[in-house]
Amino acid sequence: MRLTLAIAAWALLTAGRASAQRVSTPDVRDIAPTVITTAGRLGALDAVRAVIETPEAYRYLWRLLYSGESEPLPPLPPIDFTKDMAILVALGGQGGAVTSVSVPRVREGPGLLEITIVIRTPSTPCLGPAIVTKPAVLVRVPKTVATAVFRDSVVYYRCL
């Protein structure tokens, strides 16, 4: 935000000068993540944010994500790790307060992969059974060597 304001101020100050140079933004592209699965109440995962780049790590986290369910585990969706990678966001036990977690957007810039996480939760306690939830989402994106940065945002809603 500060960088954007600084660039805008600089552009205004130099707009009338013939020698002003153009300000270019880094090459940034939006990536639409493909949801592989969401989980809500089961599993052995604590809070984790992970970029999964190997089939072995993918199989291991899949087992943790679905542990506690009746055997056999759901079939492991295929991922070609030569072209793609997976991103896992799990919130751990939430005492029923968090309704869901999603990854609606991933942006790739020079050396940086920004992963947007949206957590939906009630603004006040809701009436209902007290259960522990373990919201999680697993998505697929094209493979990159950029450094991953997770950005959380919380959306509050009113209980009916």
N, C-alpha and C positions, 0 to 999 in steps of 0.2 A: 504494500500500500504506500509506504513512504517513498519507495523507488518510483512508483507511478506518479506520485505528486511531484517529486523532484524533476522527473522528466518533463511533466506538463509545465511546471514553472520555468524550466530552462527553455522549452519551446516557445513560451510566451515572451520571454525576455529577448530571445534571439530572432523572433519572427520577422522583424523589419530589417535585419542585417543581410546584406547580399552574400556575405561569406559564411552564413550559418550552414552547418552540416546537418544532413538528415539524421534523425535518430531512428535506428532500426531495432526492432524487437527480436529477441532470439527466436530461432525456428522452433515453434511449439506445435505439437499435434495432439488432438483429442483422440483417445482410444475408447471405443465402446466395449466394456468388459462383457463377456458372455457368462451368465450365471450357470455354474455346474450344479450346485445344490445349496439349500439353506437348511439349517437345523435349528431346533428350538428348545427341546427339553432334555435330551439325552446326551450322552457322550462324556468322555473323561477329560476333555480339553479345559484347561484354565484359560485365562485371558491371554491371547496370543495374536500377533500380527506377523505373518510370514509370507515371504516370496518363495515359492516352491519351484525348483529348477531341475529336479531329478525324479525319475520314476520311483526310486526307493523312498525318498522323502514323501512323495505323494501317497504311496501305499500306506506308509506308517501313519500319516496324519488322517487318512481316510478311516483307518481302523480306530483311531482315537475319537474321531468325530462321531462315529456310529457305535462305539462300544456301549454296552448296556441294552441294546436292542436285541430282539430275538435273532438267533443265528439262522441262516447265514446273513452276512452283511449285504446291504444293497450292492449291486454290481458296480464296480469301479468304472466311471466314464473314461473313455480313452482320451489321452492327451499326447500329441506328438511333441516331445520335449526338444526336438531339434528346431521346431518352429515357434512353439508356444511355451508359456510358463503359467503357473497358477498362483493366485493370491488368496490366502486364508485370513479371515478376520473372525476371531472368536472372542466373546466378551466374558466367558466364564460364568459362574453362578451369579444370578442377578436377583434372587428373591421375588421373582414375578414382576418386578418393576419395569424392566426393559421389554418392549414388545418385539422389536426387530432391529436388525442391522443390515445395511446394504452397502454396496460399492457402486454408486451410479456413474462415476466418472474416473477415468485415469488419463492424466496428461503427461506426455513425454517431451522434455526439452533437452538441451545439451547437457548430457551427463546426469539428468535428474528425472525420476519417475514419480510423479505426485499422485497418490492414491487417495481419493476422497471417500470418506466413510460417513454414512448417515445413520445415527442411532435414534430410533423413535421410542419415546417413553412418555408415560402420562405426566401431566403437570401436577396432579394431586393423586393421592392413593385411590385406586379403584376398588369398588366392592367386588368381592369374589373370593374364590379359594386361594389360600396362601400356598403358592407353589414356587419352586425354584426353577427358573428358566436358564438356559445356556445358549443364547442366540449366537449364531455363526453363519457366515456366508463364504462360499468358495467360488471364485471366478477364474476365467481363463482370459489371458491377454497375449498378444504377440511377444515373443522373447526379445529381451533387451539387456544390455549390460549396464544400463543407467542405475544409479543409486536410488533406492526406494525411500520415499518419505510419505508417511501416513498423516492425513489431515482429518481430524474428527470434527463433526458438527452434530449437534443434538437438536432434534425437532420434538417439541412438546405438544401433546394433544390433550383435549379434555375428555374425561370419561363420561359416558352417557348413562 
